[in-house]
Amino acid sequence: MPMLNMKNASLYYTVKGSGTPIVFIHPPVLTSVNFKYQLEELSKNFQIITFDIRGHGKSPYSPEPITYPLIIKDIIQLLDHLNIKKAFISGYSTGGSIVLEFMLTFPDRALGGISIGAMPDVNDDYLRKKISLGIKLSSKGAINLLAWSISWSNSNNLKLFKNMFSEAKKGDYRNIEQYYRYSLKYNCVNQLKEIIQPILLVYGKKDKPFHSYARQLHEKLPQNEMHLIENVDHRIPTKAAKELNQLIFQFVNTK
C-alpha cells in the first residue's frame, strides 16, 4: 500500500498510467475511490494520481487541522515525492474549490485546473445547510451514517457503493468536521482574476443550486471553458464518468 510519510502525518496515494500527470482531490467523507472511473479510463493516456486526504479512508488521523492550505501543502509534497514538477490539478465539489486555491498559491506547479462542481465560496442557503449538516453529524461522530448516505448517493452500482462505503467509514470524524468547517468559510471570489492558467469548469445540468457558482467562475476566471453535462446533478465523477473523462481528455490534450 503506497504511503507518503510526512512529519506527523501519512498520505495513502495511488499512481496509474504515464504521460501528463493529473491529481484528483475528493470532498469530505469520500475518498480517492470516488475517482475509480477516472483512474481506470484516463490512466490509458495520462498519469493519474489519487490520494486520501488526511483523516479520510486509508490516510490516518491528522493532529494538524484540515484546511485547504494543508491539503495543498500535502499535494506539493506528493508531487515532490513523485518527482513531478507540474501537474493538472482536478477536484470534485469542495475538491474543485481547492483547485482554485492551489492555482492561487502555487501557480508555477499547475499546468491547469479541472474544477468539477466547484464553488469559490458558499453563499446560498441550500449549500450552507448541507455543509452544516455534515459538520453536525461529524461532530457527533456519526461517520457511518455520513459515509453510507454520501457513498450511496455517489455510487451507480452496488459494487462501487460497497467499496466507497468501506473506505469512507474509515475516516476520522475530527478531520472530516474540520474539512467541512473550512469549506463553509472559504472565499476566493475577489482573487479569481489572478488565476491565469486555463481551467476546465464542469457542472451537471440538473445541479441547479450550483449554476450560480458556475456562472460566477465562468465570468471571473480569465481563462476558462465551461461545460454542463446533460442528465446529471452534482455527482459527476461516478454518474457521468464517460462524459467527464472525455472532457478532461480533450482539455488536457489541447493545453
C-alpha positions in Angstrom: 0.0 0.0 0.0 1.8 3.2 -1.2 2.0 5.7 1.7 3.8 9.1 1.8 5.2 9.6 5.2 5.4 13.2 6.2 6.1 15.0 9.5 3.3 14.0 11.9 1.2 12.6 9.0 0.9 10.0 6.3 -1.0 10.0 3.0 -2.3 7.0 1.1 -2.0 7.5 -2.7 -2.3 5.7 -6.0 -0.4 6.3 -9.3 -1.5 4.7 -12.5 -0.5 5.3 -16.1 2.1 7.5 -17.7 2.2 10.8 -19.5 0.8 14.2 -18.4 0.1 14.0 -14.6 -3.4 14.8 -13.2 -4.0 14.9 -9.5 -7.6 14.3 -8.2 -8.9 15.8 -4.9 -12.0 14.4 -3.2 -14.6 16.2 -0.9 -15.2 15.5 2.8 -16.1 11.9 3.9 -15.5 10.4 0.4 -12.1 9.1 -0.6 -9.9 8.5 -3.7 -12.4 5.7 -4.6 -14.6 8.4 -5.8 -12.3 8.7 -8.9 -12.4 5.0 -9.7 -13.6 5.6 -13.3 -11.1 8.4 -13.9 -8.3 6.2 -12.6 -9.3 3.3 -14.8 -10.0 5.2 -18.0 -7.8 8.2 -18.1 -4.7 6.3 -17.0 -4.7 4.8 -20.5 -3.4 8.2 -21.7 -2.2 10.1 -18.6 -0.5 9.6 -15.3 -3.4 9.6 -12.8 -2.7 10.4 -9.1 -5.3 10.0 -6.4 -4.9 10.2 -2.7 -6.9 10.1 0.6 -6.8 13.5 2.4 -5.6 13.2 6.0 -8.1 11.5 8.3 -10.0 10.1 5.3 -10.0 6.5 4.0 -6.6 4.9 4.4 -4.9 8.1 5.4 -4.6 8.2 9.3 -5.8 10.9 11.6 -4.0 14.3 11.4 -3.2 16.2 14.6 -2.9 19.3 12.4 -6.4 20.6 11.5 -7.6 20.0 7.9 -7.6 23.2 5.9 -7.3 23.9 2.1 -3.7 25.2 2.6 -2.7 22.0 4.4 -4.2 19.8 1.7 -2.4 21.8 -0.9 0.9 21.5 1.0 0.4 17.7 1.1 -0.2 17.7 -2.7 3.0 19.6 -3.2 4.9 17.1 -1.0 3.3 14.2 -3.0 4.3 15.8 -6.3 7.9 16.3 -5.0 7.9 12.7 -3.8 6.9 11.5 -7.3 9.4 13.9 -9.0 6.7 15.8 -10.8 7.3 19.5 -11.4 3.9 20.4 -12.8 0.5 18.7 -13.0 -3.1 19.3 -13.8 -5.0 19.7 -10.6 -8.5 18.3 -10.6 -11.1 18.3 -7.8 -14.7 17.4 -7.2 -17.1 19.7 -5.2 -15.0 21.2 -2.3 -12.1 19.5 -4.0 -12.8 21.7 -7.0 -12.6 24.7 -4.7 -9.2 23.5 -3.6 -8.1 23.5 -7.2 -8.8 27.3 -7.3 -6.8 27.8 -4.1 -3.9 25.7 -5.4 -3.7 27.8 -8.5 -3.6 31.0 -6.5 -0.9 29.6 -4.1 1.3 27.5 -6.4 0.7 28.7 -10.0 4.1 27.5 -11.0 3.2 23.9 -10.1 0.0 23.7 -12.1 -0.4 23.0 -15.8 -4.0 23.9 -15.5 -7.1 23.2 -13.3 -10.2 21.0 -13.6 -13.0 22.0 -11.2 -16.0 19.7 -11.1 -19.0 21.2 -9.3 -16.8 23.8 -7.6 -17.7 27.0 -5.7 -15.4 29.9 -4.9 -17.4 30.5 -1.7 -20.6 29.3 0.0 -23.2 32.0 -0.5 -26.5 30.2 -0.7 -28.8 28.6 2.0 -29.1 25.2 0.3 -25.3 24.5 0.3 -24.8 26.2 3.7 -27.4 23.9 5.3 -26.0 20.8 3.6 -22.4 21.6 4.8 -23.8 22.5 8.3 -25.5 19.1 8.5 -22.1 17.5 7.6 -20.5 19.4 10.4 -23.2 18.5 12.9 -23.1 14.7 12.1 -19.3 14.5 12.0 -19.0 16.4 15.3 -21.3 13.8 16.9 -19.1 11.0 15.4 -21.8 9.8 13.1 -19.3 8.9 10.4 -21.0 5.6 9.4 -24.3 7.4 8.7 -22.5 10.1 6.7 -20.4 7.5 4.9 -23.4 5.4 4.0 -25.5 8.3 2.8 -22.8 10.0 0.7 -21.5 6.7 -0.7 -25.0 5.6 -1.7 -25.8 8.9 -3.5 -22.5 9.0 -5.3 -22.4 5.3 -6.4 -24.0 4.0 -9.6 -23.9 0.3 -8.7 -23.8 -2.0 -5.6 -20.2 -3.0 -6.1 -19.0 0.6 -6.2 -21.2 1.6 -3.2 -19.7 -1.2 -1.1 -16.2 -0.1 -2.0 -16.9 3.6 -1.4 -18.7 3.0 1.9 -16.0 0.6 3.1 -13.3 3.3 2.6 -15.4 6.3 3.7 -16.4 4.9 7.1 -12.7 4.6 8.0 -12.5 8.4 8.2 -11.7 10.2 11.4 -14.7 12.4 12.5 -12.4 15.2 13.8 -10.6 15.7 10.5 -13.8 15.3 8.5 -15.5 18.0 10.6 -12.5 20.3 10.1 -12.7 19.8 6.3 -16.4 20.7 6.3 -15.9 23.7 8.5 -13.1 25.1 6.3 -15.2 24.7 3.2 -18.0 26.8 4.8 -15.8 29.8 5.4 -13.6 29.7 2.3 -13.9 32.6 -0.1 -11.6 33.4 -3.1 -14.1 35.4 -5.2 -12.1 38.5 -5.2 -8.9 36.7 -6.2 -10.3 34.8 -9.2 -9.0 37.3 -11.7 -5.5 36.4 -10.5 -5.7 32.8 -11.8 -4.1 32.9 -15.2 -3.8 29.3 -16.1 -6.5 27.5 -18.1 -9.4 26.0 -16.0 -12.0 23.5 -17.2 -15.3 24.0 -15.3 -17.7 21.1 -15.3 -21.2 21.1 -13.9 -24.3 18.9 -14.1 -27.3 20.4 -16.0 -29.5 19.1 -13.2 -27.4 20.6 -10.4 -29.4 23.8 -10.3 -28.1 25.1 -6.9 -24.6 25.2 -8.3 -25.4 27.0 -11.6 -24.9 30.4 -9.9 -21.4 29.3 -8.9 -20.7 28.1 -12.5 -21.7 31.5 -13.9 -19.6 33.3 -11.3 -16.5 31.3 -12.1 -17.1 31.5 -15.9 -17.4 35.3 -15.7 -14.5 36.0 -13.4 -11.7 33.5 -14.3 -9.6 35.0 -17.1 -9.0 31.7 -19.0 -11.7 29.0 -18.6 -14.1 26.8 -20.5 -17.3 25.7 -19.0 -19.4 22.6 -19.8 -22.8 21.5 -18.5 -23.3 17.7 -18.7 -26.9 16.6 -19.5 -28.9 14.3 -17.3 -26.7 14.5 -14.2 -26.7 16.6 -11.0 -23.7 17.2 -8.7 -22.3 13.6 -8.7 -20.4 13.8 -12.0 -17.2 11.7 -11.4 -19.3 8.5 -10.9 -22.6 9.2 -12.6 -21.3 10.9 -15.7 -17.9 9.4 -15.9 -17.8 8.8 -19.6 -18.7 12.5 -20.4 -16.3 13.8 -17.8 -13.4 11.7 -18.9 -14.0 12.8 -22.5 -13.9 16.5 -21.4 -10.8 16.0 -19.4 -9.1 14.1 -22.2 -9.8 16.9 -24.7 -8.9 19.7 -22.3 -5.5 18.2 -21.3 -4.6 17.3 -24.8 -5.2 20.8 -26.1 -3.2 22.6 -23.3 
